[in-house]
């Protein structure tokens, strides 16, 4: 095993004077960031599989990835749904190289403190929600802000600000759950992954904070590459095998798969209807 990583380092060193490294970036969610060891292993894996130097570029926002891709300063990147939408608008020829298997079936939950008396159902009388305070995530979060507001407004034909007593915004979905647990808010929107992990690790008791509504499924998170990149086929193959590498299994346990163009078109229509702006 170590021979493979030594080979990857050798590729980096021997070719660095001959070729400019491929530049890539990852816009990591605050809820499930990759560890430093995973990132280092990923750098080496890409260098080995693509047979040329690969350099990860630190970024501080999804918008940075969009700007750098448009300027030709990045060759590929792993981005969330909102950033992918903005990138498609800014660079229409961008290629969708792969997507996590589970990301094909993403969804979010509307959860509520059991003390509210709200129970799981597909439809609420709008008057039931009026006494309560709702917590939403940052504006670039599809699962805790953009799509929850969109679906709620479609269901009730009114603004979220008119449905609830107040809205509070938080930087992470863990904060939303913590505020629910402390009773500072009554209802919140979180991804299914964040909620299920919180139940597994014991930080949320589902008898105290329960799911009252589950969203339709939607695609999320894409590896995207520059148009007609000579490395795109090799990158797609590398991503397809990534979950088989012992050091990288935790990144996407069920692997990466090809992207269905139809689902991309459908979610783009939804995001446009939700008012998401391009670059």
N, C-alpha and C positions, 0 to 999 in steps of 0.2 A: 504493500500500500504506500509506504513512504517513498518508494522509488518513483511512483507516479507524481508525487508532489515535488520531489527533487527535479524530475524532468520538467515540470511546469516552470519552476524557478529558472532552470537552465534555458528554457525557451525565452523567458523574459529577458535574461541577461544577454543571450547570444544574438537576439534580434533587435534589441533596443536601439542599436546604432544604425540599423538598416531600415527600420520602419517606424512610423509614428504609431504610438499605441492607440488602440480603439478606446474611446472614452464612453463610459456609461454611468448612469446614476440610478438611484433608488429613492423614491419618495416614500419613506417608511411611515406607517401609521403609528401614532403614539401608543395605541392599544397593544400592538404586537410587534415591536421592533425586533429586527434581527440582532443577534449578539455580535460582539466584535470578532469572535472566533468564526462564526458563520460567514461574516463578511469577508474575512481574510481567505477562508477556504473557497468562497465563491470566486474571488479574484483569481486565485490560482487555478481553479477548475476551468474558468473561461479561457484563460491563457493557454492551458493545455489543450482544450478541445478546439479552440479556434486557431491554434498553431501560430499565434502572434501575441505581442504584448497587449494586455488589457488593463486599463486604469480606471478605477472608480473615482468619480468626481463628487466631493461633498456638496450637498445642496441643502437649502433651508426651507424650500417651498416647492409645491408642484408647479407654480408659475415659473420658477427658475428653470425647471426641466423643459417646459414649453419654449421659453425664450432661447435656451441653449440649443435645443433641437432645431428650431427655426433658423438660428444663426449658423448651423452646421458645426457647432462646438461639441455636440454629443452624437454618438453613433447609435446608441440604443438606451432604453431605460425601462424601469418597472414602475408603473404609475397607477394611481387609483382611478375610479370611474370618472370623477369630475375632471381631473387633469387629462385623462384620455380624450374626453369630449372636447376640451379646449385645444388639445393638440391636433385633433382631426380637423377642427375649424381653421386652425392657423396653418396647418401643413397637410392639405387634403391627400397627398400621395403617401403619407406615412403608412408603414406596414404593421399589421398586428401579427406578431410572431408566435405568441403563445399566451395561454391563460391557465391559471390553476384549475384543476378539475372541479373542486368545490366552489370556485368563484363563478362557475356557470349557473349556480343555483343559490345565489346570495339572497338574503332577506333580512329584514329588521323586525323588531318587536316594539309594540307600544306596551310598556309595562306600567303598573300602578301599585301603590301601596294598598295592601289588602284592606287597611282601615278606611279607604275611600268608599268601599262597598261596590266598586266597579268590578264586574265579572266578565270573563272571556266571552266575546261574541263578535259577530261580523258587522254589527251595526249598532250605533248608539243614538239615542235621542240627543240632539245637540244640547238640550237643557241639562242633561246629566253631567256634561263636562264643564259647564259654566262656573261651578264653585271652585274649580281646582287650578293648581299651578303646574305648568308643564315645563320640563327641562329638555333643551335641545343642544346638540353639539355644535362644533365650528361650522362656518358657512360652506367650507369645501368638503364636508362629510356627506356622502350620499345616504348613508344608513342612519345617521342621527340628526340630520337637518333637512337637506334638500328634498329627498323623497318622502320622509314623514310629513313635511308640510304640504307637499304636493298631494299625496293621497288623502290626507285629512281634509284638505280644501275641496278635493273632488267629491268626497263622500258627503260633506255638509254644505257645499256651495257657499262657503263663507271663509274669511281669513282666519287663520289660527289665532291671531290676536283677538278676534271677536268670539272665539269658542271658549277660551279659558280665561280665568281671572287674571293670570299674568304668565309671561314667558321669561325664562331665564336661560342664558346661553353659557355653555361650559367648554373648556378646551379639550376635554377628553371624555370618553364614555364611562370610564371608571369614576370620574367626578360625578357624572349624572347618577350612577348607582349609589355612590356615597351620599349624595344629597337626598336621594329617595330614602335611603336607610335611616338618615338622621331626621327625616320628616320636614326638611326645608322645602321640598317640592312634593307633589302628589303623583304626577304622571311623568314618564320620560320615554324617549326614543333611543334605542340602542341596537346594535347589530346582534344577530343571533349568536355569533361567535363570542362576543364579549359577555353576553348574558350567560350563555352555557358554561363558559370558563369560570365566571364568578360563582355559579352554583357548584361547579366541581371543586373549586378551591375553598369553598365554604364562606366566602365573603358576602354572598347573598343567599338568603333563605327563601326559596320559592313560595313558602307559605306566607311570607311577609311582603315580598315584592313579586307579583305574579304577572304573567303574560295575559294581556286582555285583547290583543289583536296582532295578527301575523300578516305581514305584507305579502303581496305577490312576489314571486321570485324575479330576480333581475341579475344580469351579468356584472361582474366587478373585477377590477385590477387586470392590467394587461402589460405584457412585455411588448414594446413598440420599437421599431427600427426605422432608420432613415430609408427613403425610397431607394429600391434597387441596390441595397448594400450587398457587396460581394460576399459578406460573411453571414447573411441572413439564414441561409439553409443550414450552415454549420451550427449557428446559434440555436435554431429550432431543434436540431437533433440533440444538442447539448442540454437544452431545457427538458426535452422529453426523457432524458436519462438521469436528470439531476437528482431525483428522489431516490435513486438506487445507490447514490454515493453515501457512505456511512456518515461523513462529516456534514452532509447537507440534507439529510432526510427530514429534519424538522422544519425546513423552509416551506415545503409544500408536500406533506406526507403522501397525498394521493396523486402527485405528479402534475405536470403541465401538459396541456392538450392544445390542439389547434383551435383557432377562433372561428366561430360561425358568423359570417357577414350579416346574415339576417337578424340575429339577435343584437348586433351592434347598431344596425339601422333602427330597430325598434326602440332600443333604449335611448338613442339619440333623439327620436321623436318625443319621448317622454321628458327628457331633460330640457329640450327646447320649450315644451309646453309648461315645464316647471319654472321657466324663466332664467335658466342658466345661460350666462353670457359666454361668448367665445373669448379668445385671448384679448 
